[in-house]
Amino acid sequence: MPRAIVLVNADVGKESEVYASIKGIPEVAEAYTSYGTYDIIAIVNADSNEKLKGIITTRIRSIPSIRSTLSMPVVD
């Protein structure tokens, strides 16, 4: 099963809203808030690499108040 770790930077003061939106995506297996370089860490699972790409590019990156993301595909 394809999986990626997605690191997210949110607009200041919007971290909770972005976190809630990310948690609402069914393919997001885990999500955490952080007080480091990135505001949110999400683990995303999908049935295929193409679906994984779609979830990251169209569902996560389109969330309002996201400034940037860094996606790291997991290789088992």
Backbone as CSV, one residue per row, in Angstrom:
resi,resn,N_x,N_y,N_z,CA_x,CA_y,CA_z,C_x,C_y,C_z
1,MET,0.849,-1.183,0.000,0.000,0.000,0.000,0.893,1.244,0.000
2,PRO,0.758,2.100,-0.990,1.533,3.340,-1.021,1.202,4.234,0.176
3,ARG,2.242,4.857,0.692,2.099,5.701,1.882,3.045,6.879,1.749
4,ALA,2.650,8.008,2.315,3.523,9.188,2.328,3.371,9.919,3.647
5,ILE,4.451,10.544,4.052,4.430,11.473,5.175,4.368,12.859,4.556
6,VAL,3.394,13.647,4.993,3.225,14.996,4.446,3.418,15.999,5.577
7,LEU,4.391,16.874,5.407,4.672,17.932,6.374,4.026,19.209,5.860
8,VAL,3.322,19.913,6.739,2.507,21.051,6.323,2.855,22.300,7.124
9,ASN,3.003,23.414,6.415,3.097,24.729,7.041,1.775,25.438,6.824
10,ALA,1.196,25.945,7.897,-0.082,26.650,7.827,0.123,28.129,8.128
11,ASP,-0.842,28.936,7.705,-0.812,30.352,8.060,-0.880,30.484,9.578
12,VAL,-0.235,31.498,10.103,-0.221,31.728,11.543,-1.655,31.913,12.043
13,GLY,-1.996,31.181,13.082,-3.322,31.259,13.670,-4.348,30.351,13.018
14,LYS,-3.992,29.687,11.935,-4.921,28.810,11.216,-4.561,27.329,11.364
15,GLU,-3.621,27.025,12.200,-3.143,25.656,12.343,-4.256,24.684,12.728
16,SER,-5.107,25.073,13.660,-6.189,24.184,14.110,-7.181,23.891,12.997
17,GLU,-7.505,24.901,12.210,-8.437,24.711,11.090,-7.840,23.777,10.039
18,VAL,-6.580,23.982,9.716,-5.920,23.132,8.727,-5.831,21.703,9.249
19,TYR,-5.475,21.552,10.511,-5.389,20.225,11.131,-6.736,19.500,11.040
20,ALA,-7.824,20.191,11.373,-9.157,19.584,11.321,-9.512,19.170,9.891
21,SER,-9.163,19.993,8.924,-9.447,19.661,7.525,-8.661,18.428,7.086
22,ILE,-7.403,18.363,7.469,-6.575,17.214,7.106,-7.099,15.952,7.765
23,LYS,-7.467,16.026,9.034,-8.003,14.861,9.757,-9.292,14.352,9.124
24,GLY,-10.020,15.227,8.436,-11.278,14.847,7.808,-11.122,14.096,6.494
25,ILE,-9.920,13.971,6.001,-9.677,13.234,4.762,-9.546,11.750,5.111
26,PRO,-10.411,10.899,4.553,-10.420,9.483,4.967,-9.082,8.762,4.797
27,GLU,-8.295,9.130,3.809,-7.022,8.446,3.563,-5.911,8.883,4.511
28,VAL,-6.171,9.879,5.330,-5.189,10.310,6.329,-5.309,9.371,7.525
29,ALA,-4.312,8.510,7.666,-4.327,7.512,8.738,-3.993,8.125,10.087
30,GLU,-3.076,9.105,10.086,-2.651,9.765,11.317,-2.328,11.214,10.997
31,ALA,-2.554,12.088,11.971,-2.162,13.489,11.831,-1.795,14.024,13.206
32,TYR,-0.780,14.864,13.225,-0.279,15.430,14.471,0.036,16.909,14.267
33,THR,-0.118,17.695,15.321,0.358,19.070,15.286,1.756,19.083,15.892
34,SER,2.545,20.062,15.491,3.928,20.141,15.922,4.309,21.598,16.132
35,TYR,5.282,21.832,16.979,5.794,23.181,17.219,7.221,23.290,16.716
36,GLY,7.440,22.815,15.518,8.766,22.865,14.936,8.720,23.591,13.610
37,THR,9.551,23.157,12.704,9.608,23.752,11.378,8.280,23.593,10.645
38,TYR,7.605,22.475,10.858,6.306,22.216,10.241,5.233,22.208,11.310
39,ASP,4.030,22.639,10.929,2.921,22.741,11.877,2.135,21.444,12.019
40,ILE,2.043,20.684,10.926,1.231,19.467,10.921,2.007,18.371,10.204
41,ILE,1.913,17.167,10.754,2.516,15.980,10.152,1.375,15.014,9.886
42,ALA,1.244,14.572,8.641,0.167,13.648,8.284,0.743,12.409,7.616
43,ILE,0.142,11.257,7.929,0.477,9.994,7.280,-0.704,9.658,6.368
44,VAL,-0.418,9.535,5.078,-1.466,9.312,4.089,-1.270,7.945,3.448
45,ASN,-2.352,7.157,3.379,-2.347,5.853,2.725,-3.257,5.900,1.511
46,ALA,-2.912,5.140,0.468,-3.751,5.073,-0.722,-3.615,3.697,-1.361
47,ASP,-4.531,3.402,-2.281,-4.514,2.108,-2.971,-3.466,2.041,-4.071
48,SER,-3.058,3.197,-4.589,-2.066,3.225,-5.668,-1.252,4.515,-5.567
49,ASN,-0.134,4.548,-6.245,0.686,5.758,-6.260,-0.058,6.914,-6.911
50,GLU,-0.852,6.622,-7.932,-1.627,7.660,-8.612,-2.663,8.271,-7.665
51,LYS,-3.327,7.435,-6.883,-4.304,7.939,-5.913,-3.609,8.740,-4.814
52,LEU,-2.449,8.276,-4.383,-1.684,8.992,-3.368,-1.327,10.391,-3.866
53,LYS,-0.855,10.460,-5.087,-0.528,11.747,-5.697,-1.755,12.657,-5.741
54,GLY,-2.895,12.106,-6.110,-4.125,12.896,-6.181,-4.569,13.420,-4.828
55,ILE,-4.470,12.592,-3.811,-4.863,13.015,-2.455,-3.996,14.185,-2.008
56,ILE,-2.704,14.067,-2.245,-1.787,15.121,-1.800,-1.983,16.394,-2.614
57,THR,-2.051,16.259,-3.931,-2.093,17.464,-4.769,-3.453,18.139,-4.811
58,THR,-4.532,17.368,-4.796,-5.845,18.010,-4.941,-6.619,18.144,-3.642
59,ARG,-6.390,17.271,-2.680,-7.183,17.344,-1.453,-6.448,18.051,-0.327
60,ILE,-5.179,17.746,-0.130,-4.438,18.385,0.962,-3.967,19.772,0.556
61,ARG,-3.283,19.877,-0.559,-2.715,21.173,-0.957,-3.765,22.227,-1.285
62,SER,-5.001,21.815,-1.512,-6.055,22.787,-1.823,-6.743,23.342,-0.576
63,ILE,-6.367,22.856,0.597,-6.967,23.347,1.840,-6.555,24.805,2.048
64,PRO,-7.536,25.684,2.272,-7.190,27.087,2.523,-6.267,27.216,3.739
65,SER,-5.401,28.182,3.700,-4.470,28.510,4.781,-3.247,27.598,4.857
66,ILE,-3.068,26.712,3.880,-1.816,25.965,3.807,-0.833,26.808,3.005
67,ARG,0.318,27.076,3.614,1.364,27.850,2.928,2.252,26.969,2.081
68,SER,2.617,25.790,2.614,3.491,24.893,1.859,3.381,23.472,2.427
69,THR,3.810,22.519,1.599,3.869,21.121,2.037,5.184,20.519,1.562
70,LEU,5.576,19.461,2.235,6.709,18.645,1.824,6.251,17.194,1.925
71,SER,6.214,16.505,0.800,5.739,15.118,0.770,6.910,14.171,0.667
72,MET,6.875,13.137,1.496,7.930,12.132,1.513,7.310,10.751,1.341
73,PRO,7.358,10.186,0.131,6.829,8.836,-0.064,7.626,7.847,0.784
74,VAL,6.926,6.909,1.369,7.563,5.890,2.201,7.864,4.676,1.337
75,VAL,9.096,4.177,1.426,9.507,2.994,0.701,9.672,1.871,1.724
76,ASP,8.871,0.848,1.581,8.946,-0.279,2.524,9.996,-1.257,2.104
